[in-house]
């Protein structure tokens, strides 16, 4: 017998507390008629696209997915992603990975799709040393195919299709790998010799602005855009710098050249792209706050990954993860636990006047 998503949330008590599950099920879920959610970006949102690519950037093995009803899926955490939870709060199913869908399935999928690809970045070369991944441009090309080839078979009247896209939510997480798997990897990429830190941040912001504009031209109007997280606080970065109780500030200062320019860029798009709304998720401030005082956010351990990890920061295949997963900020040495994903999505969706998701929460974005 098939298990419904609602049943999963009640069965998944090992992953999240019963209170969390009850909140998600009862929800106050306010999709406000949002027809679909589209996830674009990197491993924070990838739910299986990399399974179908020739890359080492995969998470389709245990102990990933230990708390997901189907086991490992390609999600780089123990359970669901933040994008999954936002979809749930909108009253939508988890959006399937684009590459997992047959051509026939793509033509009947109306509630959203995930195009995200682990290790990808804004620039096409970012993450390429890890193999075949979907750059942001390639993901947008696939979304273009969805809009021009697939959705018109469902919404044959262009005005109706445009209205559906305008009401949909686009969640985008990108840019971290342009540093982590590009600028900070001089053995594979020459970007740090070619661009100064400020020039590189400007290159990313200018390129990303054009990419967001392309999504707008394809019909997107409501966007949740993640800033870069506190990369200098990642366990893999601190381990490489032999730090135990502090972050590597040189890395945080580097990526904040990008983060500091992101609000201005998004505000410019809001002003120039008629009818658009951009919500910024400040993952950097959230990450710093959680790192400095995890207890305040409901976590007992903000330093130690839940799984044993290799030199890449990923969980060692087949390893046994920690039993207190709901109390950890990090599942592997790079990615958050499901509990972190849930709390972020919950607060970004429901909390009013949050300093982490501005100028609106996602519920307000859905109602616009």
Protein Blocks (a to p, Z undefined) as FASTA:
>chain_A
ZZdfklmmmmmmmmpcfklmmmmmnoopafkopabdcdeddfklogolmmmpccfbbcbb
cfehklgfnlpnhiacfbdcfklmmmmmnopacdddfklpcfklmmmccnbpcfbdghia
fblkgoklnoccddfklmmmmmmmmmmmmmmmmmmclklmmmmmmmpccdddehjlmmmm
mmmmmklpcklmmpcfklmmmmmmmmmmmmmmmmmmnopabdcddddddfklgmklmmmn
opakbccfklmmmmmmmmmmmmmmmmmmmmmmghiacddddfklmmmmmmmmmmlnopab
fkbcfbdcdfkopacehiacdfklmlpfblblmbccfklmmmmmmmmmmmghiakbccbd
fklmmmZZ
